[in-house]
């Protein structure tokens, strides 16, 4: 077991009506997740598939025990910077083996889920 930081993405205050602009922000969002994953900073990321009362849209599990460091990393997300997403940060304790799955992810990931 080891400490991590979970970031829960919520709906932000910005309303982006332009579908092209929103598409660019989402491409940037996904590219940033890949970059942070490749750097070993994100060990889990993904959207929630159903609405929930907390308005959580997705989550990141960051490979750090520092809330400040996790906040620096989440602020590199273009959708967060644009206000499409906001976030809440929580310390979390989980399996120390969690980052190990990343090396196998590309072997089994679907191209277009």
N, C-alpha and C positions, 0 to 999 in steps of 0.2 A: 504494500500500500504506500501511496505517496500523495502529497498535496498537489492540486491543480487549481485552476480558476475557470469557472463556467461563466460565459457571457450569454445572457438571454436577450435576443434581439426582439424589439417590440416595434409597433408601427410608429414612425416618426411624425413630426409635425408638418413636414413638407408634402404638398400635394402636387405631383408631377403629372400633368395632363398629357404632355407630349409623349406619345408612345415611342418615338425614336429615341428621345432623351432617356426615357425609362429603360429601354432596351440597352442603351449604352451603359447606364448605371448598373444594371444587372450583370452585363458582361464583365464590367470592372469589378463588381462584387465577387463573382466566381473566380476571376483571374487572381484577385487578391487572396482568396481562400487557398487556391493552388499554390501561390507564392509562399504564404505563411506555412502551409503544410510541407512544402519542399524544404523549407528552412527548419522544420521540426518544431515550430511554434504552436500550430494547431494540430491536435491529435484526433479530434472529432468535430465535424461541422455538418449542419443540415437543417432543412426546414421542417416545421411541424405540418402534418398533413390535414389537420382539422383545426377549426377555430377553437379558442379556449377563453375562459373568463379573464385570464390575465393579459390577453392580447399578445401572447408570445408568438413570434413569427418563425423563429429559428434559434439555434444555439451554436456556440463554439465551446469546446473544451480546450483551453490553452495549457501548454506544458510549462507552467510556471506556478509558483506559489505567491507571486507578487501581483496584487490587484492593480497597482500602478503600471507595471509592465504590460499586463493584459490590456489595460485601457489604452496604452500607447499603441499596441498592435491593432486593437479594434478600430481606432481612429484612422488607420491607414485604409479603411474600407471606403470606396467612393460613395456607396449608398448611405453609409453612416455620415460621411462628411456633407452630403447633400441634404441630410435630414429625412431621407426616406425611411431609415431605421433609426431608432434610439436603442438604448440598451440598459441592462441591469447587470451588475457584477457580483458573483458569489464565490467565496472560497469553497473548495470541494475536495474530498478525500476519496481516492479510487485506486484501482489496480495499478501497480507500477509497470505492468506489462502492456498497458493500453497503447503507448506509442509504437509498440512492435508491430501492430497490425498494418501500419502504413506501408511497410515495405512490400506487403502482399496486395495492397489495394488495387494497383494498376493491373495486376494479373487477372483479377476477377470482376473489375468494374464494368458496367455496361456503358457502351458508347453514348446511347441516348435513352436514359432510363424512362 
